[in-house]
Amino acid sequence: MHSNTHPRDCSWNFWAALPLYPYGQRQTLCKEVIQNSIWTFDQIQGILYTVVPIRMTVVKLEAGGLLVYAPVAPTPECIRLVNELVAEYGDVKYIILPTSSGLEHKIFVGPFARQFPQAQVFVAPHQWSFPLNLPLSWLGFPAKQTQVLPEDCRQAPFADEFEYAVLDIDLGQGSFAEVALFHQRSHTVLLTDALLSIPENPPAIVQLDPYPLLFHARDSAFDVIENTEANRRKGWQRISLFAAYFRPSALEPVRLMQTIRDALKAPDRSKKAYFGLFPFRWKETWKRSFEALRGEGRPFVAPILQTLIFPQAPRQVLDWVDKVASWNFQRIIPCHFDSLIQANPHQFRQAFAFLEQKSFKDKNLSGKEHQFLPQEDFEFIKELEAGLIKRGITKPAKEQINK
């Protein structure tokens, strides 16, 4: 579901609280992924035209009504699309904030909940804010609607249809929480950031305005932006490398003075084109880096989590993984990149093999061996980790689990 709407319908007035592209204009694309049961609501977010989907999932309750997992910006367009489901299936009954650290998810929950005052809001434990740790009501969460998810999922009011498992890692400066939610009837797991899969072609939501794709498809500031299917795909694949690694090995930053000289000669020096600035130069190996990252669409853990977060508590993470893998699921819907990953518990478990000492060269159901991401692409994140450890912001990783 999507309609051509007036810009006012896509407006998000509180964008300055988290100034990510596309700022105050956010289009919403609703898709029915399981008939009469589950819908995804995609928007985009990014920095410097590095745009990726951010996703809310809505599930129909057997008892009537809807459950909302990880709200997105409640623009007039988004709320209208949700209300189309409300008119057919009943009120929004439950709203889940499945993270404690993901500001890009947390920031929308309060405004979204106010659009549905009859809903109960359940949040992941140990919510925190920086630089001051403020109460949720001070952060815009409606106090009368909001409560922490029960530790025992059987105590939740939606326990007859869902199970959940909470990963809650104490990082010292705050916590990283991820709530995996299992919809039993559809055999579907909803995740936030813990796992993702990257499609070869750009998702529909990022093609509503293809300019960011075309911007990154260029090889230099002198290239003219040309809207072709090949360029959209090329731009998307490079954006995926940016989003995953920040600075992949196939990227050579251009020196500042050279960037400025090139900008002065660029064919487009408009504000939209960042005044001609294009400080990137891609090596011929970039395509190979993307194929290694994508791994034919297999699910994997984002490099930033592999390096900075999950190694802080490997045993705790693997216990959570084993709990999720005990569910009989057939598909995963994460909050970013691909919207529906066909994956089973074994494939989910394989994605976390980097936390174990053994090579975990176990074959998956397709007969292919599990493949780890190329270590050369982790170099920038490793440098970032070393800097954070030196400043005392984070701790060195704990030893891998010996399996």
N, C-alpha and C positions, 0 to 999 in steps of 0.2 A: 504494500500500500504506500503510495506516495503521490502527491499532486503538486502541480505547479502553483505555488502560493506566493502571496505578496511578501516582500522582505520583512514586513512587520511580524508575519507569522513565524519567521525563523529567528526572531530576535532573542538574545540572551543578555539581559540588562546587567547582570552581575559578573560579566566576563573579567573585569579588572581584578577581581579577587584571585583569579588564576589566569593571567593573560597569555593564553595559548591560542594559536591560530585554530579556527577562523574568527576568534575574538567574539564580537557581538552578533554574528550571523551564523547559525548552526542549522543546516538542513537535517532532516530526519528521514530515514528510510526504514519502513517496517516490512518485515518478511515473515510469512507463515512457514516455519521450518518443519513442524509436525502438525498435520491437519487437525484443526479444531482442538489443538492442545498447547502448542508452544509457538511464540512469536519473538523475533528479535527486532530491536530498535537500534539502528546504527546511526551514529554521528561521526564526525572526524575531529581530531585534535593533532597538534604538532608544533614544531618550532622550525623556523626557516624553511617552510614548505615541506618539511619532513612529516607528512601527514599519514596517520594510521587510523583505522576504525576504533571507536570506543563504543561499547555495546551494553544495552540493557536487555534482559530477557524476561518475558512475561509468560506465566504458566497458568492455564485454566485449572481451577480446583474442581474436583469431582462433586464436592458439596455445594458448588456454586461460588462464583467470584473469581478473583485473580490474585496471584502472587507475583510480585515484582522483585527481580534480583538485579542489584547494582544500577540504580537510576541514572539516566543521562540528563542533560539540560532540559528542564521542563518548558520548552518554548511553546507558544500557542499551537504550532503545528504538531509537536510531539504529544501534547495533552489531547488535542483533537483526535489523533490516531489511537491513543489509549482509550479515550471515551467511546470510540467505535466498538472496541472490544467490550467495554463496560455495558454498553447498550445491549449486547448480545449474550454476554456470559455472567454479568453481575459485577458488583463493586470491587474495587481494589481492596483486598482484606489485609494483605501483609506486604510490607516493604522491607527488603533485606539489604543492609550495608555489609558486604562480605569481606571488608578489609579494615585495618586500623591505620595503615600507613599510606594508602593510595589516595592522595589528596584529589586527584582527578576524578575519583569516584565519590569521595566523601562530600565534596563541595555541593553536589546536586541534591543530596538526600533531603535536607531540610526544605528547600523550595519545592521539591517534588511532593513531599509529604503534605505540605500545606494545600496542595491542589486536591488531595484526597483525605480530608480530615477524619473520615471514618476508619482509615487504615491503621493497623498497628505496625510500628516501626521496630525492627529488631536489628541490633548492631553487633558486629564482632567485638569480643572483649578487648579491654585495655586500649580504648581509644585515647589518642593523645594529640596535642597540637604544639607547634613551635612558633615563636620562642617561649611563649607562656603556655602551660598546660591548663587549658580552660575547660569548664564544664560544658557538656554537649549543648545545653540550652543557650549558652553564650555563643556557641558556634552556629546557631540557627536551627538546631533540631527542636521540634515541638515537644516540650517536656511531657505533656499529657499523653502523647502518642508513643514515646520512645522508651525502649528497655533493652538490656543486654540479652543476647541469645542465651537460653538456659544451657548450662554445661552438659546436661543430659538431654540429648535430642528428643527423647521420649516425652519430655515435659513441654515441648513446644506445641502450640495449638494446631499446627499443621502436620503433626507427627504421623497421622494415619496415611499420609501421602508422600512424605519426604523423610529422608535421613540426612544428617549432615555430620561432617567432621571438621573440627577447627584446628588449624595449625597456628600456634601463637608463640613466636620466637622473641625473647627478650634481647634487644640489641643494645641495651644500656641507655642510649639517648632516646629510646622509644621502643616500639614493638613492630614486628611484621606479623600480621594476621591474614589468614586466607581461609574462608569458609567454603568448603566443597559441599554442594547441595545435590542430593540424589533424588530425582523424580522417579519413583519406583514404577509407575504404570508405563511410562515411555522409555524406561531404561536409559535415562539421560542424566549426565553429571554436568552441573553448572560450576564453572571456575572463574576466578578473577584474573590473576596474573601468573599463577604457578606454572601454566603450560600453554603453549601456543603452537600453531601450525601456519605456515606461510604459503599462500596460493601463488601459482606461477603468474597469473594475470591479476591486474588490479581489481579489488572488490568494487561492487557497484557504487557504494557510497562515495568512494574517492573519485569516481568518474563523473559524478554530478557536476563538479567543477574540475576539469582535468589540468588546469594551469600548473599546480604544484608538480604533477607527474611530468609535464612537458618541460618545466623549468629544470628538473634534475636529469632529464634525458639528454641534455646538452653535454658536449665534451669540453666546451670552453665558453667564455663570455661572448665570443664572436659568432656563435651559432644562432641562427634564427629559430625561434620557437615554431614548430610545425606540428599541428594536431593530427597525428596518425595513430593507428592502433599499435604499430610497432614502437613508436615513441612512448605511448602510454605504458606499455609493458616494460620498456627499458627504464623509464623513470620510476615505476613502482618497484622494480627489483633493486635499484640503487637505493631508494628510500628505505626498503626493508633492511639493507645492509647498514645504513645509517642508524636506524631505529634499534637494531640488535646490538651493534658493536660501538656506536658513536663515531669511532674512527677505524674502520676495517683496514686490513693490511693492503687491500687493493686501492686505497685512497692516498693520494699525495697532496697534502695541503700546499697551497700556493702562497708564497711570501706576500706580506702586506703591500709592499710597494709595487710588486708586480701585479697584484690584484687591482690596485688603484689605476695603474697605467693601462691595464686591459679594459677596465671599466670606462675610461675616457674614450676608448675606441669602440665600445660595444654598440651594436645597432639599436638596442633598446636600453635607454638610461632612465626609464620611468620609475616612479615610486614602486609600482607593482613588481617591477623587475629588480628591486633592490638597487636602483640607480646604476645598473650594469655590473654590480659586484658579483663575482662568481669565483670564490676562493677554493675551488676543487679541481683536481686533475686525477682522472681514473686510470689505473694501469690496465693493460689488456687482460689481466687475470680476474677482473671484477666479476665476470660472468661465472667463472669457476667458483669463486667465493660464494656467490648467490646459490648456486646449485648445491654446494656443500651445506649451506645454511638451511635451505629448504628440505633437502633430503627426500625428494619426491613426495613431499607433503606429510612426512612423519611428524608426530608431536614431539616437542622438545622443550626444555626449560630455557628461558631467556638467559643469555650470557651474563647479564648483570646479576641475576639471582644465583646463577651457578658459581659466581666469583665472590660476591660481597655478602649475600644473605644466607643461603642455605648451608654453606660450610660452617657457619657459626653454630649450628645445632644439627649435625648430620643424623644422629640417632633419633632425635625428635622428628625430623623431617621424614625419615624412612618409616617410622611408626605411623605417621599420618598417611603416608603413601600406601602402606600395607592396609590400613583401614579402608581407604578409598578403593583400593584394588580388590577388596573383599566383596564389593557390590557387583551385582550382575548388570553392568551397563554395556551399551553398544555404541554410544556416541558421547562426545564432549562438546559443550558450548562455552568457550572462554569469552572474556570481555574485549579481546583485541585480535586483530588479524582475521584468520578464517572463522566463519561463524558456526560451522557444523563440522566437527572432526569425527570421522568414522573410526573409532578406536575402542579396543577392548581393555580389560584390566591388565593383561600381560603387556600390551604396548604402553599403557600408562606407566606401569612399573619400570619398564626398560628406560624410560626417559630420565629416570633419576639414578641411573647406574654410575654417573660421575661421582657420586658420594661414596662409592665402594672401592675398596682396594683392588679387588679382582677385576679383570677386564670386562666381564659380563658379555662375552661374545656369544651369548645365547641367541638362537635364531627365533625371530618372530614368526607369526603365522604365515607370512608371505614367503618364508624361507630365506629372508635376507638377514645378514648380521646387523646388530646394532652398531651405529656409527657415531663416534664422538665428533664434536665440532672442531675445526682446525685451530690448533693452539696459537698460530701466528695472528689470527684475527682477535685474540684476547689481549694482545699486548697493551693496547691503550687502557683497557679496563684494569689490567694488572698494575699499570702505572698509577691509575686512580686509586686502587686499593692500597698500594704502598704509601701514597700520600696521606690517605685517611688514617692508616695505622700510625704513621709518624706523628700526626697531629692528635692522636688519642681519640679520634672520632669513632673509630671502629677497632675491633680486636682481630688478631691473626686468626686464620681459619683453624678449626679443630681438625684432628686427624680423621682421615677417611675411615669408614666402618669396614672391618675385616669380615667379609662374607664368605 
